[in-house]
Amino acid sequence: MVPAHQGGGVMRVDLLTEPVAGLEEALAAVDAFDRALVVGLLRPHAVQAAGLTELADAVAGTPLAGRVAEAAGKAAAGAASEEHFVALAAARTALYGSVHDALMERVVEATGRSQAEESVPEPAARQAANLLAAARSWLADLARCGWKGIDHEVVSGAAAVVSAMLPHPDLRRLAMVLDGFAAELAASCPGSALERVPARRWADLWSRAVVLTVPGAADVPVTGTVTGRLLPLGVDVQEHATAVQAQVHAVFEPADGGASRLVRGYVSVPKPDTIVGAGLWQLLRPHMSLLAAVSEGRSMDLTDMPITAEGDLVWSDAQARAGAPADAFATARVALSTASVSATAPLDRHPARIAAPVFLEGYSSQQDDDGLTFTVAGHRLPVDTDRIPTAGPLTPEAVAVSQACVGLLRWDAGEFTVQPLAVETTVRKKLAAIHAGAWAGGTTDKAGARAEKAATDAGAVLRERAGRLLRK
């Protein structure tokens, strides 16, 4: 635990281990509804009807109460329309939003940070209504047949919708959700043969997609621009078979002397499934100069950089230039605890979205069958080493012998965990910092250089094959 006067990122680890009032009840209502989706809502049985009633009861007394009660009744009778499915998805989203808010209150209290009072503006409804209706129709079919009832004919209905959406920039967010969701379902067909159904995950994707079919819901409005100094803390890499995203977490200090705030800069690109590990940086670097600054341990000077109310920088290299050297651990020790937390958009209020930068020091590490844990001031904090990317030199072994850690506080499977972004440890009797994003801007490290060369060779082969196909 790091004292407040030293700028520590986590002040009260004990608060992270205490129960959160109402959390179990909210999750139980969500789980009841998720079980109903497993079998489907075409001909619901008593168990499914009870799950729908439990969801409706959980939002009683809220503005959603009337619509959700009606939707639950219609669905229990097997007569739900698309608008009823939207109401049920909205209720599930609202419950998870309440869980997110309760957990974030605990995070803010534990870290001693201030919560930004700025609200997220409502987006404008500009999307093509016919395409949104087509997506909603497919999602309604999924809810009726249930995860146990899916087959390739039902799942393939998403293909035409996704293809029609992709040319429209304001629909790509929903298109990517639908495409990934359909791919997971297709890989699991037929549903009747599934021994284990990922009920919560698929219900998450379903409800997310349904709510995004409401016109304007997928918009991420830019609320202004910022000018000042960006101090990177670390890089979180999220990789899938066909896409990769690098998200840089940082402290932003306004040029006008205003209060600092936590922000994120990110870049996402499609990728072939043969390029993995350090090769990912070759796909990401051309789109974001910030990655080079992270690798070199530098700040960045921003001028009129667009930003959303959630603290997401809409990155443009034209609005950024490399600044003075800036050590991530110095930033964490000095500036992290005083940086405010940005507001969260209503539809992004989900426990899985929690990723609060924190700084830990003076802990002890324990490795057992349950994984790695840090003990901070007598309190156990699990370490999520599975999230450490292979595209950098940071390893679980280095984390286990570390003395200080910059990471992301997350919530998963009913408890808070920390995802390491960088650690300080002793290497050859000297204190050294190891960063997950150390290879982001290029590397002379032997292991990283070998991985980059392999990725370069793989990319050259793919380009040659693509060129050959185009010539035919």
C-alpha positions in Angstrom: 0.0 0.0 0.0 1.3 3.5 -0.9 0.5 6.5 1.4 -1.6 9.2 -0.1 1.1 11.9 0.3 3.4 9.8 -2.0 0.8 9.7 -4.7 -0.1 6.0 -4.5 -2.7 4.6 -6.9 -4.4 2.3 -4.3 -4.9 3.8 -0.8 -7.4 1.4 0.8 -6.9 -2.1 -0.5 -9.2 -3.4 2.3 -12.1 -1.7 0.6 -11.6 -3.8 -2.5 -12.2 -7.0 -0.5 -15.4 -5.9 1.3 -18.8 -7.0 0.0 -20.8 -4.5 -2.1 -24.4 -4.1 -1.0 -27.0 -5.3 -3.5 -24.4 -6.7 -5.9 -25.3 -10.4 -5.4 -29.1 -9.7 -5.8 -28.5 -7.8 -9.1 -26.3 -10.5 -10.5 -28.9 -13.2 -9.5 -31.6 -11.4 -11.5 -29.3 -11.2 -14.5 -28.4 -14.9 -14.2 -32.1 -15.8 -14.0 -32.8 -14.1 -17.3 -29.7 -15.6 -18.9 -31.0 -19.1 -18.1 -34.2 -18.2 -19.9 -32.2 -17.4 -23.0 -30.5 -20.8 -22.9 -33.7 -22.7 -23.8 -35.3 -19.8 -25.7 -38.4 -17.7 -25.5 -40.5 -19.2 -28.3 -42.4 -21.6 -25.9 -41.2 -20.7 -22.4 -41.6 -23.1 -19.6 -42.2 -22.2 -15.9 -38.5 -21.8 -15.2 -38.0 -19.4 -18.1 -41.1 -17.4 -17.0 -39.8 -17.2 -13.5 -36.5 -15.8 -14.8 -38.3 -13.1 -16.8 -40.4 -12.2 -13.7 -37.2 -11.9 -11.6 -35.7 -9.5 -14.2 -38.8 -7.4 -14.2 -38.9 -7.3 -10.4 -35.3 -6.2 -10.2 -36.1 -3.0 -12.1 -39.4 -2.3 -10.4 -39.5 1.3 -9.2 -37.4 2.5 -12.1 -38.5 4.3 -15.3 -38.1 0.9 -17.1 -40.6 -0.8 -14.8 -43.8 -0.6 -16.9 -42.2 -1.6 -20.2 -40.2 -4.4 -18.7 -43.1 -5.9 -16.8 -45.1 -5.9 -20.1 -42.2 -7.4 -22.0 -41.7 -10.1 -19.4 -45.4 -11.0 -19.5 -45.4 -11.2 -23.3 -42.2 -13.2 -23.4 -43.5 -15.6 -20.8 -46.5 -16.2 -23.0 -44.3 -16.7 -26.1 -45.7 -13.6 -27.7 -42.9 -11.1 -27.4 -42.2 -8.8 -30.3 -38.9 -7.0 -31.1 -39.8 -4.0 -29.0 -40.3 -6.3 -26.0 -36.9 -7.9 -26.5 -35.4 -4.4 -26.6 -37.0 -3.7 -23.2 -35.7 -6.9 -21.7 -32.2 -6.2 -23.1 -32.4 -2.6 -21.7 -33.3 -4.0 -18.2 -30.4 -6.4 -18.2 -28.1 -3.6 -19.3 -29.4 -1.3 -16.6 -28.8 -4.0 -13.9 -25.2 -4.4 -15.0 -24.9 -0.7 -15.1 -25.9 -0.5 -11.5 -23.3 -3.1 -10.7 -20.7 -1.1 -12.6 -21.6 2.1 -10.7 -21.4 0.4 -7.3 -18.0 -1.1 -8.1 -16.7 2.1 -9.5 -17.8 3.9 -6.3 -15.7 1.4 -4.4 -12.7 2.0 -6.8 -12.9 5.7 -6.4 -13.1 5.4 -2.7 -10.2 3.0 -2.5 -7.9 5.1 -4.8 -8.8 8.4 -3.3 -9.6 10.0 -6.7 -12.3 12.4 -7.7 -15.1 11.4 -10.1 -15.7 13.8 -12.9 -19.2 15.3 -12.8 -19.4 15.9 -16.5 -22.2 13.9 -18.1 -22.0 12.0 -21.4 -24.2 13.7 -24.0 -26.9 11.8 -25.7 -26.0 10.8 -29.2 -27.9 11.9 -32.3 -29.9 9.2 -34.1 -28.4 9.1 -37.6 -28.1 5.5 -38.5 -30.0 3.8 -41.3 -33.2 2.6 -39.6 -33.7 -0.3 -42.1 -30.4 -1.9 -41.3 -30.9 -1.5 -37.5 -34.3 -3.2 -37.9 -32.8 -6.1 -39.8 -30.2 -6.6 -37.1 -32.9 -6.4 -34.4 -35.0 -9.0 -36.3 -32.1 -11.5 -36.3 -31.4 -11.0 -32.6 -35.1 -11.5 -31.9 -34.9 -14.9 -33.8 -31.9 -15.8 -31.6 -33.9 -15.1 -28.4 -36.8 -17.1 -29.5 -34.8 -20.2 -30.4 -32.4 -19.9 -27.5 -28.7 -21.0 -27.4 -29.8 -24.7 -27.3 -31.8 -24.2 -30.4 -29.3 -22.4 -32.7 -28.3 -24.0 -36.0 -26.3 -22.8 -39.0 -29.5 -21.6 -40.8 -30.4 -19.2 -37.9 -26.9 -18.0 -37.3 -26.1 -17.3 -41.0 -28.9 -14.7 -41.0 -26.4 -12.2 -39.6 -24.0 -12.3 -42.6 -26.1 -10.2 -45.0 -26.8 -7.6 -42.2 -23.1 -7.3 -41.3 -22.1 -6.9 -45.0 -24.7 -4.1 -45.5 -23.6 -2.3 -42.3 -19.8 -2.3 -42.9 -19.8 0.5 -45.5 -21.4 2.9 -43.0 -18.9 4.2 -40.4 -21.6 4.9 -37.8 -22.8 1.3 -38.0 -19.4 -0.5 -37.8 -19.5 -0.7 -34.0 -22.7 -2.8 -34.1 -21.5 -4.7 -37.2 -18.4 -5.8 -35.4 -20.4 -7.0 -32.4 -22.8 -8.9 -34.7 -20.0 -10.4 -36.7 -18.0 -11.6 -33.7 -21.2 -12.9 -32.0 -22.3 -14.8 -35.1 -18.8 -16.4 -35.5 -18.9 -17.7 -31.9 -22.4 -19.1 -32.4 -21.5 -20.7 -35.7 -18.5 -22.4 -34.1 -20.9 -23.9 -31.5 -23.6 -25.2 -33.8 -25.8 -27.1 -33.4 -26.7 -25.7 -30.0 -28.5 -28.9 -29.0 -25.1 -30.7 -28.9 -23.5 -28.2 -26.5 -22.5 -29.7 -23.2 -21.7 -26.3 -21.7 -23.4 -23.0 -22.7 -21.5 -19.7 -22.1 -24.8 -18.3 -20.9 -23.5 -15.0 -19.4 -21.2 -14.2 -22.3 -23.7 -14.8 -25.0 -26.4 -12.9 -23.1 -23.9 -10.1 -22.7 -23.3 -10.0 -26.5 -27.0 -10.4 -27.3 -28.2 -7.6 -25.0 -25.4 -5.3 -26.1 -26.3 -5.8 -29.7 -30.0 -5.4 -29.1 -29.5 -2.1 -27.3 -27.2 -0.9 -30.1 -30.0 -1.3 -32.6 -31.7 1.6 -31.0 -31.0 4.6 -33.4 -28.1 6.7 -32.1 -27.0 4.3 -29.4 -23.8 3.3 -31.0 -22.6 6.9 -31.4 -19.6 8.1 -29.4 -19.8 11.9 -29.5 -16.7 14.0 -29.3 -17.2 16.6 -26.6 -14.3 18.9 -27.3 -10.5 19.1 -27.6 -7.6 19.2 -25.2 -4.2 20.8 -25.2 -1.4 19.8 -22.8 1.0 17.1 -21.7 0.2 13.4 -21.9 2.1 11.1 -19.5 1.7 7.4 -20.5 1.3 4.8 -17.8 1.2 1.6 -19.9 -0.3 -0.3 -22.8 -3.1 -2.8 -22.7 -3.2 -5.1 -25.8 -6.5 -6.9 -26.6 -6.0 -9.5 -29.3 -8.5 -11.6 -31.2 -8.1 -13.9 -34.2 -9.0 -11.2 -36.8 -8.4 -7.9 -34.9 -6.1 -6.3 -32.3 -6.4 -3.2 -30.2 -3.7 -1.3 -28.3 -5.0 1.0 -25.5 -2.6 3.4 -23.9 -3.6 4.5 -20.4 -2.2 7.9 -19.4 -2.5 11.0 -17.2 -3.3 14.2 -19.0 -2.1 17.5 -17.6 -3.9 20.5 -19.3 -1.8 23.4 -20.6 -4.0 25.9 -18.8 -3.1 24.5 -15.4 -6.4 22.8 -14.8 -6.9 19.5 -12.9 -5.2 16.4 -14.4 -7.4 13.5 -15.6 -7.1 9.9 -16.6 -7.4 9.4 -20.4 -7.0 6.7 -23.0 -5.6 6.6 -26.5 -6.3 3.6 -28.6 -5.9 2.2 -32.1 -7.6 -0.9 -33.5 -6.7 -2.7 -36.7 -7.8 -5.9 -38.5 -5.2 -8.7 -38.6 -4.5 -12.1 -40.2 -4.6 -14.9 -37.7 -1.0 -15.8 -38.6 0.5 -12.6 -37.1 0.7 -12.8 -33.4 3.0 -11.8 -30.5 5.5 -8.9 -31.2 4.4 -8.9 -34.8 1.2 -7.1 -33.8 3.1 -3.9 -33.3 3.9 -3.7 -37.1 0.2 -3.5 -37.7 -0.5 -0.9 -35.0 2.5 1.5 -35.2 1.7 3.2 -38.5 -1.6 4.4 -37.0 -0.4 5.9 -33.7 2.8 7.8 -32.9 1.9 7.4 -29.2 3.1 3.8 -29.3 6.7 5.0 -30.1 6.5 7.5 -27.2 5.5 4.7 -24.8 8.4 2.5 -26.0 10.9 5.4 -25.6 9.6 6.5 -22.2 8.5 9.9 -23.4 5.6 12.2 -22.8 3.6 13.7 -25.7 2.5 17.3 -26.2 -1.1 17.5 -27.5 -2.7 20.4 -29.3 -6.4 20.5 -29.9 -6.7 16.7 -29.7 -10.4 15.6 -29.9 -11.7 13.8 -26.8 -14.9 12.2 -25.7 -16.6 12.7 -22.3 -15.4 9.3 -21.3 -11.8 10.4 -21.6 -11.0 8.6 -24.9 -8.7 10.5 -27.2 -9.8 10.4 -30.8 -6.2 10.1 -31.8 -4.6 12.1 -34.6 -0.9 12.2 -35.1 -1.3 15.7 -36.6 -2.3 17.0 -33.1 0.6 15.3 -31.2 4.4 15.5 -31.0 6.9 13.7 -28.9 7.8 15.5 -25.6 10.4 15.2 -22.8 11.3 11.9 -21.2 8.7 10.7 -18.8 9.0 7.6 -16.6 5.8 5.7 -16.1 6.6 4.9 -12.4 7.4 8.5 -11.6 4.1 9.5 -13.1 2.3 6.8 -11.1 4.0 7.8 -7.9 3.4 11.5 -8.3 0.4 12.2 -10.5 -1.8 9.1 -10.6 -3.8 9.5 -7.3 -4.7 13.1 -8.1 -6.0 12.5 -11.6 -9.8 12.5 -11.9 -11.8 9.7 -13.4 -13.9 10.5 -16.4 -17.6 9.8 -16.7 -18.8 6.6 -18.3 -21.3 6.4 -21.1 -24.6 4.8 -20.1 -24.2 1.8 -22.4 -20.6 1.2 -21.4 -21.5 0.8 -17.7 -20.6 -2.9 -17.3 -18.2 -4.6 -14.8 -16.1 -5.9 -17.7 -15.3 -2.4 -18.7 -13.7 -1.4 -15.4 -10.0 -0.8 -16.0 -8.7 1.7 -13.4 -5.0 2.5 -13.5 -3.4 1.9 -10.1 0.1 1.8 -8.5 1.2 -0.8 -6.0 4.3 -0.9 -3.9 5.5 -2.7 -0.8 3.5 -5.8 -1.4 4.5 -9.5 -1.1 3.8 -12.1 -3.8 2.4 -15.6 -3.4 2.0 -18.2 -6.1 -0.3 -21.2 -5.5 -2.7 -23.4 -7.4 -5.2 -20.5 -7.7 -2.6 -18.2 -9.3 -0.5 -15.3 -8.3 -1.6 -12.8 -5.6 -0.2 -9.7 -4.1 -0.7 -9.2 -0.4 -1.0 -5.4 0.3 -1.3 -4.2 3.9 -2.5 -7.7 4.9 -5.1 -7.9 2.2 -5.1 -10.3 -0.8 -5.3 -8.9 -4.3 -5.3 -11.5 -7.2 -3.1 -10.8 -10.1 -4.5 -11.5 -13.6 -1.4 -12.7 -15.4 -3.5 -14.2 -18.2 -4.0 -10.7 -19.5 -0.3 -10.0 -19.9 0.3 -9.8 -23.7 2.8 -12.0 -25.4 3.8 -8.9 -27.5 6.2 -7.6 -24.9 8.9 -8.6 -22.4 6.7 -8.6 -19.3 6.1 -12.1 -18.0 4.3 -13.6 -15.0 7.6 -14.7 -13.6 8.8 -11.0 -13.6 5.6 -9.9 -12.0 6.0 -12.6 -9.2 9.4 -11.2 -8.1 8.5 -7.5 -8.6 8.7 -4.7 -6.0 6.4 -2.2 -7.6 3.6 -2.5 -10.2 1.6 -0.2 -12.5 -1.5 -2.0 -13.5 -5.2 -1.9 -14.2 -7.7 -2.6 -11.5 -10.4 -4.9 -12.9 -13.4 -6.9 -11.6 -13.9 -10.5 -12.7 -15.7 -13.5 -11.3 -16.8 -11.7 -8.2 -13.6 -10.1 -7.1 -11.2 -7.3 -7.9 -8.0 -8.2 -9.7 -5.0 -6.3 -10.9 -3.7 -6.6 -14.5 0.1 -5.7 -14.6 1.1 -3.1 -17.3 4.7 -2.7 -15.9 6.7 -3.7 -13.0 9.9 -2.7 -11.2 12.2 -5.6 -10.3 15.8 -6.5 -9.7 17.7 -7.6 -12.7 21.4 -8.5 -12.2 21.4 -6.7 -8.9 20.0 -3.5 -10.4 16.5 -2.1 -10.2 14.9 -2.3 -13.7 11.4 -1.5 -15.2 9.8 -4.0 -17.5 6.8 -2.8 -19.5 4.2 -4.8 -21.4 4.4 -2.2 -24.2 8.2 -1.9 -24.3 8.3 -3.2 -27.9 5.5 -1.0 -29.1 7.7 1.4 -31.0 10.4 -1.1 -32.0 13.0 -3.0 -30.0 16.6 -4.1 -30.0 15.7 -6.9 -27.5 16.8 -10.2 -29.1 13.5 -12.0 -28.4 11.5 -9.1 -29.6 13.6 -8.7 -32.8 13.3 -12.4 -33.6 9.5 -12.2 -33.2 9.3 -9.1 -35.4 11.3 -10.7 -38.1 9.1 -13.8 -38.1 6.0 -11.5 -38.4 7.7 -9.6 -41.2 8.3 -12.8 -43.1 4.7 -13.9 -42.5 3.4 -10.6 -43.7 5.5 -10.7 -46.8 4.1 -14.2 -47.7 0.5 -13.0 -47.1 1.0 -9.9 -49.3 2.5 -12.0 -52.1 -0.4 -14.5 -52.0 -2.9 -11.7 -51.9 -1.2 -10.1 -54.9 -1.3 -13.3 -56.8 -5.0 -13.7 -56.1 -5.7 -10.2 -57.3 -3.8 -10.8 -60.5 -5.9 -13.8 -61.4 
